[in-house]
């Protein structure tokens, strides 16, 4: 082997090692895990992608004051083989909503964190996790209220980091993927959804978050991807995904929208496979948490995924999502 060829092989190997080490997404997942069940599906999908080596889950945050949300996250993490994943929770001045499944999942499946009050403060845990990571290396995906991210941005320097929250985010975070709202506009003043229960938080995050924000939508867009069928028909009736979907969809229908799953998929695998991206304009959040995607002025931080690529069948996307959502469950059977 001549010297030139040897040099070429060494360079190629170095590039391969470098590429593989940066291919895995370092991700923090933020969820309300109470009022809707697609949070369960999204976290199950995330664990499947972790099993496939595509994502490194740094932590799982809870933005709801419902005391059963945290132990449900712990039960899911435990079921999927990661019982020690850090969990942080909002502590004060947050959103409380009722749940059809969280208490039952918390009581029927192994978890050792107890109620939400026992979880570490989410702001502190965010700062601890971010401070340890490489610069511009972390993807944050939120499928709940923006309360935790508001507190993170407002956090002062401390013994964890000399940086203010907004500076720490700017240094360590690559991208925020934010599920919420219906695009191009949502003017219904009802209190459902991720933005309207804590409108001040999403207003602040949309205006001051210092990195790219990829918004993903709900409504007709997420309804077009009917997931949950594999969960409802799984041969393992003792798994928490099947249990949660059955509790939530009982006597209603045999499928559910995929709003939170879209966000997780985009955060890990990107949007190009199935979706279209709108990067012109910005997400204008009104005081009540409703929104309008405006084309001017153009905010380079804002983009939205709310349409399918031409020729994409949403039902086929649902099959991919369902298989990922049930991947770790079926592996146990």
C-alpha positions in Angstrom: 0.0 0.0 0.0 1.5 3.3 -1.1 1.8 6.3 1.2 -0.8 8.3 -0.7 -3.4 5.6 -0.4 -2.7 5.1 3.3 -3.1 8.8 3.9 -6.4 8.7 2.0 -7.7 5.8 4.1 -6.7 7.5 7.3 -8.5 10.7 6.4 -11.6 8.8 5.3 -11.6 6.9 8.6 -11.2 10.1 10.5 -14.1 11.7 8.7 -16.3 8.6 9.3 -15.5 8.6 13.0 -16.2 12.4 13.2 -19.4 12.1 11.3 -20.8 9.2 13.3 -20.0 11.0 16.6 -21.9 14.1 15.5 -24.8 12.2 13.9 -26.6 11.3 17.2 -28.9 14.1 18.4 -28.4 15.2 22.0 -32.0 16.0 23.0 -34.0 17.3 26.0 -37.7 16.4 25.9 -40.3 18.7 27.6 -43.9 17.5 28.0 -47.1 18.2 29.9 -48.0 14.5 30.0 -51.5 14.9 31.2 -54.3 16.4 29.1 -53.6 14.5 25.9 -52.2 11.0 25.2 -49.9 11.8 22.2 -47.3 12.8 24.8 -47.1 9.1 25.6 -46.7 8.3 22.0 -44.1 10.9 21.5 -42.0 9.7 24.4 -42.3 6.1 23.2 -41.1 7.2 19.8 -38.2 9.0 21.3 -37.1 5.9 23.2 -37.4 3.9 20.0 -35.1 6.4 18.2 -32.7 6.1 21.1 -32.7 2.4 20.8 -31.8 2.8 17.1 -28.9 5.0 18.1 -30.3 8.2 16.5 -30.8 10.2 19.7 -29.2 10.6 23.1 -31.9 11.6 25.6 -30.3 14.0 28.0 -33.3 14.6 30.2 -37.1 14.6 30.3 -38.8 17.7 31.6 -42.4 18.1 32.8 -44.1 21.5 32.4 -47.4 20.6 34.2 -48.3 20.9 37.8 -50.4 17.8 37.7 -48.7 15.6 40.3 -49.1 12.4 38.2 -47.3 13.8 35.1 -43.8 13.3 36.5 -44.3 9.7 37.7 -45.9 8.8 34.3 -42.8 10.0 32.6 -40.7 8.0 35.0 -42.9 4.9 34.4 -42.4 5.2 30.7 -38.6 5.8 31.0 -38.4 2.8 33.3 -40.4 0.6 30.9 -38.2 1.5 28.0 -35.1 0.6 29.9 -33.9 4.0 31.1 -35.1 4.3 34.7 -32.4 6.8 35.6 -33.1 9.4 33.0 -33.2 12.8 34.7 -36.6 14.3 35.2 -37.2 17.9 36.0 -40.5 19.6 36.8 -42.0 23.1 37.0 -42.5 24.0 40.6 -44.5 27.2 40.9 -46.8 29.4 38.8 -47.4 26.7 36.2 -50.4 25.1 34.5 -52.6 22.4 36.0 -54.9 20.3 33.9 -56.7 17.0 34.5 -55.8 13.7 33.0 -57.5 10.5 31.9 -54.5 8.2 32.2 -51.5 9.6 34.2 -52.5 8.6 37.7 -53.4 5.0 36.5 -50.1 4.6 34.6 -48.2 6.0 37.6 -49.9 3.5 40.0 -49.8 0.4 37.7 -46.3 0.6 36.4 -42.9 0.7 38.2 -41.6 4.2 38.9 -39.6 5.4 41.9 -39.9 9.2 41.8 -43.3 9.3 43.5 -45.4 12.5 42.8 -44.2 15.5 40.9 -43.3 17.4 43.9 -40.3 15.1 44.4 -38.7 15.8 41.0 -35.9 18.3 40.8 -36.7 21.8 39.6 -36.7 21.9 35.8 -34.9 25.2 35.5 -32.0 23.9 37.6 -31.9 20.6 35.7 -32.0 22.4 32.3 -29.0 24.5 33.4 -27.1 21.5 34.7 -27.7 19.5 31.5 -26.9 22.3 29.1 -23.7 23.4 31.0 -22.2 19.9 30.4 -22.8 19.8 26.6 -20.7 21.0 23.7 -21.6 24.4 22.2 -24.6 24.4 19.8 -25.1 20.7 20.3 -28.5 20.3 22.0 -31.9 20.1 20.5 -34.8 20.9 22.8 -38.2 19.6 21.8 -41.3 20.9 23.7 -44.7 19.2 23.3 -46.3 21.0 26.2 -46.6 24.5 27.7 -43.6 26.8 27.4 -43.4 27.5 31.1 -40.1 25.7 31.7 -38.4 27.4 28.8 -39.7 30.8 30.0 -38.1 30.2 33.4 -34.9 28.9 31.8 -34.5 32.1 29.7 -35.1 34.2 32.8 -32.7 32.3 35.1 -29.8 34.2 36.6 -26.2 33.1 36.8 -25.5 30.5 39.6 -23.0 28.0 40.7 -23.9 25.8 37.8 -22.9 28.4 35.1 -21.9 32.0 35.2 -24.2 32.6 32.3 -27.7 34.0 32.3 -30.3 31.6 31.0 -30.6 33.2 27.6 -26.8 33.2 27.2 -26.6 29.6 28.2 -29.2 28.7 25.7 -27.4 30.7 23.0 -24.2 28.9 23.7 -25.4 25.3 24.1 -28.6 24.9 22.1 -28.7 24.3 18.4 -32.5 24.2 17.8 -35.8 24.4 19.6 -38.6 22.3 18.1 -41.9 23.6 19.4 -45.2 21.8 19.0 -48.2 24.1 19.3 -50.9 26.0 17.5 -52.6 25.5 14.1 -51.2 27.3 11.1 -51.3 29.6 9.3 -53.6 31.1 12.0 -55.5 30.2 15.1 -58.0 32.6 16.5 -60.2 30.4 18.6 -59.9 31.8 22.1 -60.6 28.5 23.9 -58.1 27.4 26.5 -57.1 24.1 25.0 -53.7 23.6 23.3 -50.1 24.2 24.4 -49.9 28.0 24.0 -53.1 29.4 25.4 -52.9 28.0 29.0 -49.7 30.0 29.5 -49.7 32.6 26.8 -47.1 34.8 28.4 -44.6 32.0 28.3 -44.9 31.4 24.5 -44.9 35.1 23.8 -41.7 35.5 25.6 -40.0 32.4 24.1 -41.1 33.3 20.6 -39.6 36.8 21.0 -36.4 36.1 22.9 -35.3 32.5 22.4 -31.9 33.0 20.8 -31.6 30.0 18.4 -33.6 28.6 15.6 -37.2 27.7 16.5 -39.0 25.1 14.3 -42.7 25.3 15.1 -44.8 22.2 14.2 -48.6 22.4 14.0 -51.6 20.5 15.1 -55.2 20.6 13.8 -55.9 19.1 10.4 -52.2 18.6 9.8 -51.7 16.3 12.7 -55.1 14.7 12.4 -54.1 13.5 8.9 -51.6 11.2 10.5 -53.8 8.7 12.4 -51.6 6.9 15.0 -52.3 4.7 18.0 -53.8 1.7 16.1 -50.8 -0.5 16.8 -50.9 0.5 20.5 -54.6 -0.4 20.7 -54.1 -3.7 19.0 -50.8 -4.8 20.6 -50.6 -8.4 21.7 -49.0 -7.1 25.0 -51.9 -5.6 26.9 -49.8 -4.8 29.9 -47.6 -2.2 28.2 -48.1 1.5 29.3 -48.5 2.8 25.8 -51.4 0.5 25.0 -52.8 1.1 28.5 -52.7 4.9 28.1 -54.1 5.0 24.6 -56.9 2.6 25.6 -57.8 4.8 28.7 -57.8 8.0 26.6 -59.6 6.7 23.5 -62.1 4.4 25.2 -65.5 4.6 23.6 -64.3 7.4 21.3 -62.3 6.1 18.3 -59.5 3.8 17.3 -56.9 6.4 16.3 -55.5 9.7 17.5 -53.7 12.7 16.1 -49.9 12.8 15.9 -49.1 16.4 16.9 -46.4 15.6 19.5 -45.0 12.7 17.4 -44.5 15.0 14.5 -42.4 17.3 16.7 -40.2 14.5 18.0 -39.7 13.1 14.5 -38.7 16.5 13.1 -36.4 17.1 16.1 -34.5 13.8 15.4 -34.8 13.0 11.7 -35.7 16.4 10.3 -38.6 17.5 8.1 -37.3 16.7 4.6 -38.6 13.1 4.4 -42.3 13.8 4.7 -42.9 17.5 5.2 -42.6 21.0 3.8 -40.9 23.9 5.6 -42.1 27.6 5.7 -39.1 29.8 6.6 -40.4 33.2 5.4 -42.1 35.3 8.1 -42.6 34.8 11.8 -45.0 33.3 14.3 -47.0 36.2 15.8 -48.3 35.2 19.2 -51.2 37.3 20.6 -51.8 38.0 24.3 -54.3 35.2 24.6 -52.0 32.6 23.1 -53.6 32.5 19.7 -51.4 33.0 16.7 -50.9 34.1 13.1 -48.0 33.2 10.8 -47.1 36.6 9.2 -44.9 36.9 6.2 -43.4 40.2 7.2 -41.1 41.0 8.9 -39.0 38.0 8.3 -37.6 36.5 11.5 -34.6 34.3 10.7 -35.1 32.3 13.9 -38.7 31.2 13.0 -39.8 28.4 10.7 -42.8 26.2 10.6 -43.6 22.6 9.5 -47.3 22.3 8.8 -47.7 20.7 5.4 -46.8 17.5 3.6 -44.4 17.1 0.8 -46.1 16.6 -2.6 -46.9 13.0 -3.1 -46.7 12.0 0.5 -49.5 9.8 1.8 -50.1 10.8 5.5 -51.4 7.3 6.2 -48.0 5.9 5.2 -46.4 8.4 7.6 -48.7 7.1 10.3 -47.4 3.6 9.7 -43.8 4.8 10.2 -44.8 6.7 13.4 -46.8 3.7 14.8 -43.9 1.3 14.2 -41.5 3.6 16.0 -43.9 4.3 18.8 -44.3 0.5 19.4 -40.7 -0.5 18.6 -39.4 -0.8 22.1 -42.7 -2.4 23.3 -42.8 -5.1 20.6 -39.1 -5.8 21.2 -40.1 -7.0 24.7 -42.7 -9.5 23.5 
